[in-house]
Amino acid sequence: MGVYSLHLHTLRNGALQLRLGWGWRLFFLSVTSAAVLVLVQEQRIGGMLPVIGLIALFAAMYRETWLFDPTKDLVESRVGLCLVSRVRRYQLSRLRSIRVRTRSQVDPDPEPKRRGTPRIPLAIQRGYVQLILELEGDGDPDELTPVLVQTESVRNRERTFVLARAMGRALDIPVRTRFG
C-alpha cells in the first residue's frame, strides 16, 4: 500500500471524514529533514537538494479531505496546501450511490465469486480503480453526475472496496461496481 491513501474517520457529531493519513506528512517531512540535514553538514547550498527539500515541504503541506455530514446535508471536498485550498460542496441528499469503477483485466470485486477461481498475482496486474460519488443531476433526477474521489492502482482495489462499503454502510447508500 502506498503512502498516498485516504482513510475513513467518524467524527464526534456522526459525520464521516476521508483524509490523508499521517504517513503522507511524515514521509515528506522526513525527506525535507534529510535534505536540510545534508545542506547543514555540507555548509553550502547548491545542486538539486534545496529544490527537492522545498518540493517535499510543499508535499507535506498538501491536504485532501472529504466531509460527509448528514446533520448539515453536506458533502465537502477540500484540496490544496494548508490554508489555500479548493472547496467544493454538494448536498448529501443528492448522493444516490457510491461507485467503484475499475479498468483492469481481472474481476473488479476482490471477493471471489467461487472457490478455485484462478488469481492473477498482484505484481503483474495492471489498471486502476476509482472511488466515485454519483450525485443526482440538477435538472433531471434520473441523471447521475459522477464526482471522482480517488484513483488507485488496481493492486489496491481491495482497500478501495472496503472503504466504499464502509462509507455505504455508514451513510446508508448503495455501493455499485463497474468494469470499464
C-alpha positions as CSV (number, residue, x, y, z in Angstrom):
1,M,0.0,0.0,0.0
2,G,1.3,3.4,-0.9
3,V,1.7,6.5,1.3
4,Y,-1.0,8.4,-0.6
5,S,-4.3,6.9,0.5
6,L,-7.4,8.2,2.1
7,H,-8.5,7.0,5.5
8,L,-12.1,7.0,6.8
9,H,-12.8,8.5,10.2
10,T,-16.0,9.0,12.1
11,L,-16.2,12.4,13.8
12,R,-17.9,13.1,17.2
13,N,-21.0,14.6,15.5
14,G,-21.5,11.4,13.5
15,A,-20.1,12.9,10.2
16,L,-17.6,10.9,8.1
17,Q,-14.3,12.3,7.0
18,L,-11.9,10.9,4.4
19,R,-8.4,12.3,4.7
20,L,-4.8,11.6,4.0
21,G,-3.1,9.6,6.8
22,W,-0.2,10.8,8.9
23,G,2.1,8.6,6.8
24,W,1.9,11.1,4.0
25,R,3.1,14.0,6.1
26,L,5.7,12.0,8.0
27,F,7.2,10.7,4.8
28,F,7.6,14.1,3.2
29,L,8.7,15.8,6.4
30,S,11.4,13.2,6.8
31,V,12.6,13.8,3.2
32,T,12.7,17.6,4.0
33,S,14.6,17.0,7.2
34,A,17.1,14.8,5.4
35,A,17.7,17.5,2.8
36,V,18.1,20.2,5.4
37,L,20.5,17.9,7.4
38,V,22.7,17.3,4.4
39,L,22.7,21.0,3.5
40,V,23.8,21.9,7.0
41,Q,26.5,19.3,7.0
42,E,27.8,20.4,3.6
43,Q,27.6,24.1,4.6
44,R,26.7,25.2,1.1
45,I,23.5,25.5,-0.9
46,G,23.8,24.2,-4.4
47,G,22.5,21.5,-6.7
48,M,19.1,19.9,-6.7
49,L,18.9,19.2,-2.9
50,P,17.3,22.5,-1.9
51,V,14.7,22.1,-4.7
52,I,14.0,18.5,-3.5
53,G,13.6,19.8,0.0
54,L,11.2,22.5,-1.0
55,I,9.1,20.2,-3.1
56,A,9.0,17.7,-0.2
57,L,8.0,20.5,2.2
58,F,5.1,21.6,-0.1
59,A,4.0,18.0,-0.4
60,A,3.9,17.6,3.4
61,M,1.6,20.7,3.5
62,Y,-0.8,19.1,0.9
63,R,-4.2,18.5,2.3
64,E,-7.1,16.5,0.8
65,T,-10.3,15.9,2.9
66,W,-13.8,14.8,2.2
67,L,-16.5,15.5,4.8
68,F,-19.9,13.7,4.7
69,D,-22.2,15.4,7.3
70,P,-25.8,14.2,7.4
71,T,-26.8,16.8,10.0
72,K,-25.9,19.6,7.6
73,D,-26.9,17.7,4.4
74,L,-23.3,18.4,3.2
75,V,-20.6,16.7,1.2
76,E,-17.5,18.9,1.2
77,S,-14.2,18.4,-0.6
78,R,-11.1,20.4,0.3
79,V,-7.9,20.0,-1.8
80,G,-4.9,22.3,-1.5
81,L,-1.9,23.5,0.5
82,C,-2.5,24.4,4.2
83,L,-5.0,27.3,4.2
84,V,-5.1,27.7,0.4
85,S,-7.4,25.1,-0.9
86,R,-10.2,24.5,-3.4
87,V,-13.5,23.8,-1.7
88,R,-16.4,22.0,-3.5
89,R,-19.8,21.5,-1.7
90,Y,-22.7,19.2,-2.6
91,Q,-25.9,18.3,-0.9
92,L,-25.6,14.9,0.8
93,S,-29.3,14.3,-0.1
94,R,-28.3,14.3,-3.8
95,L,-25.9,11.4,-3.2
96,R,-27.5,8.3,-4.9
97,S,-24.7,5.8,-4.8
98,I,-21.0,5.2,-4.3
99,R,-19.4,3.5,-7.3
100,V,-16.2,1.6,-7.6
101,R,-15.0,1.6,-11.2
102,T,-12.1,-0.4,-12.4
103,R,-10.2,-0.8,-15.7
104,S,-8.3,-4.0,-15.4
105,Q,-8.3,-7.5,-16.8
106,V,-9.5,-9.0,-13.5
107,D,-12.8,-9.1,-11.7
108,P,-13.3,-5.7,-10.1
109,D,-14.6,-7.2,-6.8
110,P,-11.7,-8.8,-4.9
111,E,-14.1,-11.2,-3.2
112,P,-14.0,-14.3,-5.5
113,K,-17.5,-15.5,-6.6
114,R,-16.5,-19.2,-6.4
115,R,-13.8,-21.2,-4.9
116,G,-11.0,-22.3,-7.1
117,T,-11.1,-19.2,-9.3
118,P,-7.5,-18.6,-10.5
119,R,-5.9,-15.5,-9.1
120,I,-3.6,-13.3,-11.1
121,P,-0.6,-12.2,-8.9
122,L,-0.8,-8.6,-7.8
123,A,2.7,-7.9,-9.2
124,I,1.5,-8.3,-12.8
125,Q,-1.9,-6.7,-12.5
126,R,-2.4,-3.5,-14.5
127,G,-5.1,-0.9,-14.4
128,Y,-6.7,1.4,-11.9
129,V,-9.7,1.5,-9.6
130,Q,-11.7,4.7,-8.9
131,L,-14.0,5.6,-6.0
132,I,-16.8,7.8,-7.4
133,L,-19.8,9.6,-5.8
134,E,-22.9,9.5,-8.0
135,L,-25.0,12.6,-7.4
136,E,-28.5,13.3,-8.7
137,G,-28.4,15.7,-11.6
138,D,-29.6,19.3,-11.2
139,G,-32.3,19.2,-13.9
140,D,-33.1,15.5,-14.2
141,P,-33.2,13.4,-11.0
142,D,-32.6,10.2,-13.1
143,E,-29.4,11.6,-14.5
144,L,-26.4,10.9,-12.3
145,T,-23.4,13.2,-12.1
146,P,-20.1,11.4,-11.2
147,V,-17.7,13.1,-8.7
148,L,-14.3,11.4,-8.5
149,V,-12.9,10.9,-5.0
150,Q,-9.8,8.8,-5.6
151,T,-8.0,6.8,-8.2
152,E,-5.7,4.0,-7.1
153,S,-3.7,1.2,-8.7
154,V,-5.8,-1.9,-9.3
155,R,-3.3,-3.6,-6.8
156,N,-5.0,-1.6,-4.0
157,R,-8.6,-2.5,-5.2
158,E,-9.4,-4.5,-2.1
159,R,-8.7,-1.5,0.1
160,T,-10.8,0.7,-2.1
161,F,-13.7,-1.8,-2.0
162,V,-13.5,-1.9,1.8
163,L,-13.5,1.9,2.0
164,A,-16.5,2.1,-0.3
165,R,-18.5,-0.5,1.6
166,A,-17.8,1.2,4.9
167,M,-18.9,4.6,3.5
168,G,-22.0,3.0,2.1
169,R,-23.0,1.3,5.4
170,A,-22.3,4.5,7.4
171,L,-24.3,6.7,5.0
172,D,-26.9,4.1,4.1
173,I,-26.2,4.5,0.4
174,P,-25.8,1.6,-2.1
175,V,-22.3,0.7,-3.4
176,R,-22.1,-0.3,-7.1
177,T,-19.2,-1.8,-9.0
178,R,-18.5,-1.3,-12.7
179,F,-15.9,-2.7,-15.0
180,G,-14.7,-0.4,-17.9
